[in-house]
Amino acid sequence: MFYLATVNKGKPACRAIGFHELKEGKLYFGVGTFKDVYRQLQENPYAQICACHGAFFLRYSGRAVFEQEDAMEKTVFEKKPALAKIYQDNGHHLGIFHLEEASVEIHVMSKLKSTFTL
């Protein structure tokens, strides 16, 4: 589970997201194109993703860039039929994006362990 933070009318908005896919060295995430989060990323593409595992947590920040072709959405629905039921079967689409101008921070409890710029 990941947590995605965006900006909604100048205020922070955070929600849990479950979809991610590593493809050709890029980490992709997806949100429903009919949801507020998609509109927020269209208005202000800068976002932060947070993930936790035990005492470690990760912050992944950058500018969301959405895929322009439906090929990846089709692949995702083939690999993850449960998502197809949520989106495709209801006539909705999954907006798939990766982060550019990105940086990663890895923390152990309250101490910064590593920082990367991508």
C-alpha positions as CSV (number, residue, x, y, z in Angstrom):
1,M,0.0,0.0,0.0
2,F,1.2,3.5,-0.9
3,Y,-0.1,6.9,0.1
4,L,-0.3,9.6,-2.5
5,A,-0.3,13.2,-1.5
6,T,-1.5,15.9,-4.0
7,V,-2.7,19.5,-3.7
8,N,-6.4,20.3,-3.8
9,K,-7.3,24.0,-4.0
10,G,-4.1,24.9,-2.2
11,K,-4.5,22.3,0.6
12,P,-2.9,18.9,1.0
13,A,-4.9,15.8,0.0
14,C,-3.7,12.3,0.8
15,R,-5.1,8.9,0.0
16,A,-4.1,5.2,-0.1
17,I,-3.4,3.7,-3.5
18,G,-2.6,0.1,-4.2
19,F,-1.6,-0.2,-7.9
20,H,2.1,0.0,-8.9
21,E,4.0,-1.6,-11.7
22,L,7.8,-1.5,-12.5
23,K,8.4,-1.5,-16.2
24,E,11.6,-0.7,-18.1
25,G,13.1,0.9,-15.0
26,K,10.1,3.2,-14.3
27,L,7.8,2.8,-11.4
28,Y,4.2,3.4,-12.5
29,F,1.1,4.1,-10.4
30,G,-2.5,4.4,-11.3
31,V,-5.6,6.4,-10.3
32,G,-9.1,6.5,-11.6
33,T,-9.5,9.2,-14.3
34,F,-13.0,9.9,-12.9
35,K,-11.6,10.7,-9.4
36,D,-10.7,14.0,-7.8
37,V,-7.1,12.8,-7.4
38,Y,-6.7,12.6,-11.2
39,R,-8.1,16.2,-11.6
40,Q,-5.7,17.3,-8.9
41,L,-2.7,15.9,-10.7
42,Q,-3.8,17.5,-13.9
43,E,-4.1,20.9,-12.2
44,N,-0.8,20.5,-10.3
45,P,1.3,17.5,-11.3
46,Y,3.7,17.6,-8.3
47,A,3.0,14.9,-5.9
48,Q,4.6,12.7,-3.2
49,I,4.2,9.0,-2.5
50,C,4.9,7.5,0.9
51,A,5.4,3.8,1.7
52,C,6.2,2.2,5.0
53,H,7.7,-1.2,5.9
54,G,8.6,-1.9,9.5
55,A,10.8,0.9,10.8
56,F,11.5,2.1,7.3
57,F,9.6,4.6,5.3
58,L,10.1,6.1,1.9
59,R,9.2,9.4,0.3
60,Y,9.1,9.6,-3.5
61,S,8.4,13.1,-4.8
62,G,8.2,14.4,-8.3
63,R,6.1,15.5,-11.3
64,A,3.4,13.1,-12.4
65,V,3.6,12.3,-16.1
66,F,0.6,10.3,-17.5
67,E,0.8,7.7,-20.2
68,Q,-0.8,8.9,-23.4
69,E,-1.5,5.4,-24.8
70,D,-3.9,2.8,-23.5
71,A,-1.5,-0.1,-24.1
72,M,-0.3,-0.1,-20.5
73,E,-3.8,0.1,-19.1
74,K,-4.8,-3.0,-21.1
75,T,-1.7,-4.9,-19.8
76,V,-2.5,-3.9,-16.2
77,F,-6.1,-5.2,-16.6
78,E,-4.8,-8.5,-18.0
79,K,-2.4,-8.9,-15.1
80,K,-4.8,-7.7,-12.4
81,P,-8.4,-8.7,-13.3
82,A,-9.7,-7.2,-10.1
83,L,-8.8,-3.8,-11.4
84,A,-10.6,-4.5,-14.6
85,K,-13.7,-5.2,-12.7
86,I,-13.4,-1.8,-10.8
87,Y,-12.5,0.2,-13.9
88,Q,-13.0,-1.4,-17.3
89,D,-16.3,-3.2,-16.5
90,N,-17.8,0.1,-15.3
91,G,-16.6,2.1,-18.3
92,H,-13.9,3.9,-16.3
93,H,-10.2,4.3,-17.1
94,L,-7.1,4.0,-15.0
95,G,-4.8,7.0,-15.4
96,I,-1.3,5.5,-15.3
97,F,1.6,7.8,-14.4
98,H,5.3,7.8,-13.3
99,L,7.2,10.6,-11.6
100,E,9.8,12.7,-13.3
101,E,12.1,15.4,-11.7
102,A,11.9,12.9,-8.9
103,S,13.8,12.4,-5.6
104,V,13.6,9.6,-3.0
105,E,14.3,9.7,0.7
106,I,14.6,6.6,2.8
107,H,14.2,7.0,6.5
108,V,14.6,4.8,9.5
109,M,12.2,6.0,12.2
110,S,13.0,9.7,12.4
111,K,16.5,9.5,10.9
112,L,17.2,10.1,7.3
113,K,19.1,7.1,5.9
114,S,19.5,7.8,2.2
115,T,18.6,10.4,-0.4
116,F,18.5,9.8,-4.2
117,T,17.8,12.2,-7.1
118,L,16.5,10.5,-10.2
